[in-house]
């Protein structure tokens, strides 16, 4: 799997390159800015890009803008965005144009190597990886119709929003897959969302709802 890294912090950039190289990935380029990132994506045609949200020159949203532009030019590109903080607007901007092969993780997750690698591989396979802390904060900020859900349904919805499939949700909650299906049907009914078996559509619906 070929990867391009865009991170302006030299220590983290080199650390990511060493980590991914050690895990058997091909790091085609590791750059510090959005322009270099877009050029590297065009040159190397990576399978996945790992991109920092905040990059030069203003250190605001250059990384998100570059990731969105890269996916516009190369729709097959999977993108995993890293952020130091939960930034809801950036997460929803990245996910707005159809949720497939995208992820949004807090940088602290990189230190948890297994979780980080699981998220990277899920994104590379066309799935979704949303940091659990992002989901938790979105739930805290948005109430309303969520109050109609039972505590178990809220747990299921949070795991769905992370991009997890029914089998993994069942394992996490120590319940059967049949029970997960029933909870999901109830969630969609209560939130007036059309049920679907596609994980990406499920996450899109969840995030659209939470965005309000």
VOGU-3710 file (C-alpha; in Angstrom, 3 decimals, decimal comma):
1> xxxxxxxxxx> 0,000/0,000/0,000  1,440/3,360/-1,050  1,021/6,299/1,353  1,671/10,066/1,236  2,015/11,951/4,525  1,329/15,685/4,923  2,328/16,988/8,363  4,200/20,221/9,135  5,567/18,985/12,475  8,856/17,400/11,431
11> xxxxxxxxxx> 9,029/15,065/14,431  5,528/13,679/13,910  6,037/13,515/10,145  9,193/11,440/10,466  7,661/9,361/13,231  4,672/8,509/11,042  6,966/7,619/8,163  9,023/5,309/10,368  5,920/3,715/11,923  4,220/3,071/8,588
21> xxxxxxxxxx> 7,417/1,879/6,949  7,977/-0,505/9,829  4,466/-1,886/9,370  5,235/-2,742/5,757  3,668/0,237/3,979  5,410/2,136/1,192  5,754/5,791/2,175  6,013/7,484/-1,221  6,402/11,019/0,183  6,314/12,887/3,498
31> xxxxxxxxxx> 5,775/16,621/3,025  5,162/19,691/5,183  2,637/21,767/3,256  -0,568/21,586/1,214  0,983/22,490/-2,142  3,653/19,814/-1,762  0,973/17,361/-0,686  -1,176/17,914/-3,769  1,898/17,617/-5,990  2,925/14,369/-4,256
41> xxxxxxxxxx> -0,556/12,892/-4,695  -0,477/13,669/-8,414  3,037/12,291/-8,813  2,806/9,133/-6,725  -0,918/8,273/-6,936  -0,982/6,842/-3,387  -3,651/4,535/-2,062  -3,965/6,554/1,143  -3,048/10,061/2,307  -2,466/10,899/5,972
51> xxxxxxxxxx> -3,027/14,639/6,366  -2,782/17,106/9,242  -5,754/19,492/9,534  -3,632/22,580/10,259  -0,715/23,326/7,945  1,164/26,402/6,676  0,829/29,188/5,898  -2,015/30,092/8,301  -2,262/26,837/10,276  -6,061/26,899/10,133
61> xxxxxxxxxx> -7,789/24,610/7,633  -5,208/24,152/4,866  -4,997/20,408/5,455  -8,754/19,886/5,168  -8,933/22,022/2,032  -6,034/20,099/0,494  -7,642/16,753/1,397  -10,972/17,776/-0,150  -9,192/19,027/-3,288  -7,110/15,857/-3,551
71> xxxxxxxxxx> -10,257/13,721/-3,403  -11,941/15,929/-5,995  -9,050/15,392/-8,429  -8,409/11,780/-7,413  -11,756/10,349/-6,194  -10,194/6,946/-5,541  -7,825/8,400/-2,930  -8,484/7,344/0,665  -7,783/10,096/3,206  -7,102/9,872/6,933
81> xxxxxxxxxx> -7,065/13,323/8,560  -5,316/13,958/11,869  -6,230/16,767/14,258  -4,973/17,839/17,661  -8,503/18,756/18,751  -12,097/17,842/17,935  -13,136/20,282/15,232  -16,680/19,472/14,140  -16,765/21,797/11,130  -13,631/20,211/9,677
91> xxxxxxxxxx> -14,932/16,685/10,208  -18,227/17,397/8,503  -16,515/19,271/5,641  -14,358/16,259/4,902  -17,323/13,904/5,072  -19,790/16,107/3,211  -19,025/14,875/-0,297  -19,984/11,248/0,209  -18,476/9,073/2,903  -16,158/6,456/1,442
101> xxxxxxxxxx> -12,524/5,864/2,262  -12,207/8,726/4,762  -11,192/9,030/8,379  -10,868/11,699/11,054  -8,694/10,880/14,070  -7,199/12,814/16,935  -3,397/12,847/16,865  -3,230/11,157/20,248  -4,649/8,071/18,520  -1,374/7,669/16,573
111> xxxxxxxxxx> 0,348/6,634/19,792  -2,091/3,748/20,118  -0,539/1,892/17,230  -3,075/-0,902/16,860  -6,037/1,503/16,854  -4,274/3,773/14,382  -3,358/0,935/12,045  -6,874/-0,507/12,236  -8,301/2,887/11,273  -5,819/3,325/8,435
121> xxxxxxxxxx> -6,572/-0,102/6,980  -10,322/0,459/7,288  -10,057/3,743/5,391  -7,797/2,186/2,754  -10,406/-0,525/2,190  -13,047/2,111/1,441  -14,530/2,285/4,922  -14,804/5,047/7,489  -12,884/5,729/10,694  -14,162/8,438/13,029
131> xxxxxxxxxx> -12,402/9,034/16,345  -14,601/7,932/19,267  -13,905/11,251/21,022  -15,267/13,141/18,016  -18,473/11,128/18,190  -18,742/11,580/21,962  -18,446/15,362/21,680  -20,938/15,539/18,828  -23,441/13,622/20,956  -22,843/16,041/23,830
141> xxxxxxxxxx> -23,440/19,078/21,636  -26,534/17,754/19,838  -29,616/16,678/21,755  -33,248/16,907/20,665  -34,498/13,751/18,889  -31,574/11,780/20,348  -33,489/11,841/23,607  -35,940/9,399/22,014  -33,250/6,741/21,835  -32,658/4,240/24,595
151> xxxxxxxxxx> -29,193/4,147/26,206  -28,384/0,980/24,251  -29,513/2,572/20,992  -27,250/5,547/21,679  -24,341/3,146/22,194  -25,105/1,414/18,909  -25,452/4,740/17,073  -22,110/5,981/18,415  -20,359/2,820/17,204  -22,101/3,081/13,833
161> xxxxxxxxxx> -20,820/6,645/13,520  -17,265/5,442/14,120  -17,669/3,338/10,991  -17,974/-0,067/12,649  -19,972/-2,900/11,098  -22,692/-4,866/12,832  -20,459/-7,816/13,747  -17,932/-5,566/15,487  -20,693/-3,622/17,249  -22,131/-6,898/18,535
171> xxxxxxxxxx> -18,707/-7,930/19,805  -18,090/-4,570/21,497  -21,454/-4,574/23,256  -21,500/-8,331/23,933  -24,832/-8,830/22,199  -25,936/-10,801/19,144  -25,864/-9,452/15,586  -29,619/-9,966/15,512  -29,962/-7,608/18,459  -27,776/-5,056/16,675
181> xxxxxxxxxx> -30,046/-5,243/13,596  -33,102/-4,636/15,780  -31,485/-1,629/17,481  -30,487/-0,160/14,119  -33,990/-0,521/12,712  -35,349/1,230/15,791  -32,758/4,011/15,506  -33,620/4,702/11,884  -37,330/4,718/12,703  -36,901/7,176/15,562
191> xxxxxxxxxx> -34,625/9,486/13,556  -36,658/9,216/10,347  -33,665/7,829/8,448  -33,930/5,213/5,722  -32,231/1,986/6,859  -29,374/0,640/4,760  -26,761/-2,068/5,051  -23,998/0,144/3,655  -21,791/1,383/6,481  -20,859/4,577/4,594
201> xxxxxxxxxx> -24,522/5,526/4,132  -25,170/4,872/7,788  -22,337/7,140/8,870  -23,445/9,842/6,436  -26,932/9,776/7,930  -25,611/9,887/11,493  -23,270/12,799/10,851  -25,855/14,727/8,841  -28,283/14,326/11,712  -25,755/15,334/14,361
211> xx> -24,771/18,367/12,305  -28,398/19,471/12,551
//
